[in-house]
Amino acid sequence: MAITTFPDTRWLHMIAATAFLAASLPQAALNAQGLEGPDTVNKIIGSEVGQEETNTAVEAGKVATAIDRTRENIGMVRKTSKLDKVDIVFLTDAARTEGGLPPAIESKVEQHQDDIAELREEIEANALLFNAIDSRRVQTEDVLAVEFDDPGKVVIYAAAKPPS
């Protein structure tokens, strides 16, 4: 008596599903919306991006408070998809080319370094905020803090000089 074995049908189903997914992946790339997509562009352009130059002595209190609130602002950055205005405050005396952060701000940054690193990752993942800072040639590693002071408005503090 001969015994005939059949392959486990679960394996056949898994192979068929894998083949289907592999065949559909090229189509997924065609359907993905890049930064040139009309909805994304409208969201980015729909937000006014302003800038201000100052030094850390003038804004030290606001920057320190914003750094202290980084943990809660990470969630706000994650949820932000529409803003009326993005203000970028360049702390020109804190730029690397000017010697870096003053001791009081540097201490705050060291105290919250993990949260600030996470904040920067969230900014990179947020098309609106990333493109706002990119439009002013701010690198994410120069972002110190964000402050949501009014509904629809965010202030981004950057240890950098504005583009010339």
C-alpha positions as CSV (number, residue, x, y, z in Angstrom):
1,M,0.0,0.0,0.0
2,A,1.5,3.3,-1.1
3,I,0.9,6.4,1.0
4,T,0.4,9.6,-1.0
5,T,1.3,12.9,0.8
6,F,0.0,16.2,-0.1
7,P,1.7,19.5,0.8
8,D,0.1,21.3,3.7
9,T,-2.5,23.6,2.2
10,R,-1.5,26.4,4.6
11,W,1.8,26.6,2.9
12,L,0.2,26.8,-0.5
13,H,-2.0,29.7,0.7
14,M,1.0,31.5,2.2
15,I,3.0,31.1,-1.1
16,A,0.0,32.4,-3.1
17,A,-0.4,35.4,-0.8
18,T,3.3,36.2,-0.9
19,A,3.2,36.1,-4.7
20,F,0.2,38.4,-4.8
21,L,1.8,40.9,-2.5
22,A,5.1,40.8,-4.5
23,A,3.2,41.5,-7.7
24,S,1.2,44.4,-6.2
25,L,4.2,46.3,-4.7
26,P,5.2,48.1,-7.9
27,Q,1.6,49.4,-8.0
28,A,1.8,50.7,-4.4
29,A,4.8,52.9,-5.3
30,L,2.8,54.5,-8.1
31,N,-0.1,55.3,-5.8
32,A,2.0,56.8,-3.0
33,Q,1.8,60.5,-2.6
34,G,5.1,62.3,-2.6
35,L,5.9,65.9,-1.6
36,E,4.8,67.0,-5.0
37,G,1.2,65.8,-4.4
38,P,-1.3,68.6,-4.5
39,D,-2.7,68.0,-1.0
40,T,0.7,68.1,0.6
41,V,1.8,71.1,-1.3
42,N,-1.4,73.0,-0.3
43,K,-0.9,72.2,3.3
44,I,2.7,73.4,3.2
45,I,2.0,76.5,1.2
46,G,-1.2,77.2,3.2
47,S,0.9,77.9,6.3
48,E,2.7,81.2,6.5
49,V,6.3,80.8,7.5
50,G,7.8,83.8,9.2
51,Q,11.3,84.3,10.7
52,E,12.9,86.4,13.3
53,E,16.5,86.9,14.3
54,T,17.4,87.5,17.9
55,N,19.9,86.4,20.5
56,T,19.6,84.0,23.4
57,A,19.7,86.8,26.0
58,V,16.5,88.3,24.7
59,E,14.6,84.9,24.3
60,A,16.3,82.9,27.1
61,G,13.2,82.6,29.3
62,K,10.9,81.6,26.4
63,V,13.5,79.1,25.1
64,A,14.0,77.6,28.5
65,T,10.3,77.2,29.1
66,A,9.8,75.7,25.7
67,I,12.6,73.2,26.3
68,D,11.1,72.3,29.7
69,R,7.8,71.6,27.8
70,T,9.4,69.4,25.1
71,R,7.8,66.2,26.3
72,E,4.3,67.5,25.9
73,N,5.1,69.4,22.7
74,I,6.3,66.1,21.0
75,G,2.7,65.0,21.0
76,M,1.5,68.3,19.6
77,V,4.1,68.0,16.8
78,R,2.9,64.5,16.1
79,K,-0.7,65.6,15.8
80,T,-0.1,68.8,13.8
81,S,-1.3,68.6,10.2
82,K,-2.5,72.2,9.6
83,L,-1.2,75.5,10.9
84,D,-2.0,79.1,10.1
85,K,1.6,80.3,10.9
86,V,5.0,78.8,11.6
87,D,7.5,81.3,13.1
88,I,11.1,80.3,13.1
89,V,13.2,82.2,15.7
90,F,16.9,82.2,14.8
91,L,19.1,82.4,17.9
92,T,22.0,83.8,15.9
93,D,24.5,84.0,18.8
94,A,23.8,80.3,19.6
95,A,24.8,79.1,16.1
96,R,27.7,76.6,16.0
97,T,29.7,79.2,13.9
98,E,29.3,81.7,16.8
99,G,30.5,79.3,19.5
100,G,27.3,77.4,20.3
101,L,24.8,77.7,23.1
102,P,25.2,79.8,26.1
103,P,25.7,77.8,29.4
104,A,22.1,78.3,30.7
105,I,20.5,77.0,27.5
106,E,23.1,74.3,27.0
107,S,22.3,73.0,30.5
108,K,18.6,72.8,29.6
109,V,19.4,71.0,26.3
110,E,21.6,68.5,28.2
111,Q,18.8,68.0,30.8
112,H,16.2,67.2,28.1
113,Q,18.5,65.8,25.4
114,D,16.5,62.6,24.9
115,D,13.2,64.5,24.5
116,I,14.8,67.0,22.2
117,A,16.2,64.2,20.0
118,E,12.7,62.7,19.8
119,L,11.2,66.1,19.0
120,R,13.6,66.5,16.1
121,E,12.6,63.0,14.8
122,E,8.9,64.1,15.0
123,I,9.7,67.3,13.1
124,E,11.5,65.3,10.4
125,A,8.4,63.0,10.2
126,N,6.0,65.9,9.9
127,A,5.8,67.1,6.3
128,L,4.5,70.5,7.2
129,L,7.0,71.4,9.9
130,F,9.9,69.8,8.1
131,N,9.2,71.7,5.0
132,A,8.8,74.9,7.0
133,I,12.2,74.7,8.5
134,D,13.7,73.4,5.3
135,S,12.4,76.4,3.5
136,R,14.6,78.6,5.8
137,R,17.5,76.1,5.5
138,V,17.3,75.1,9.2
139,Q,18.7,71.7,9.9
140,T,16.8,69.6,12.4
141,E,19.8,69.2,14.7
142,D,19.7,73.0,15.2
143,V,16.1,72.9,16.5
144,L,16.1,73.5,20.2
145,A,12.4,73.6,21.0
146,V,8.9,74.4,19.7
147,E,6.2,76.4,21.4
148,F,2.5,76.2,20.6
149,D,1.3,79.5,21.9
150,D,-1.9,80.1,19.9
151,P,-4.1,77.6,18.1
152,G,-2.9,77.4,14.6
153,K,0.6,78.9,15.4
154,V,3.9,77.3,16.3
155,V,7.2,78.9,17.2
156,I,10.4,76.9,16.4
157,Y,13.6,78.0,18.2
158,A,16.7,77.2,16.2
159,A,20.4,77.7,17.2
160,A,21.3,78.9,13.7
161,K,21.7,81.9,11.5
162,P,19.2,82.6,8.7
163,P,20.2,81.9,5.1
164,S,22.0,84.8,3.5
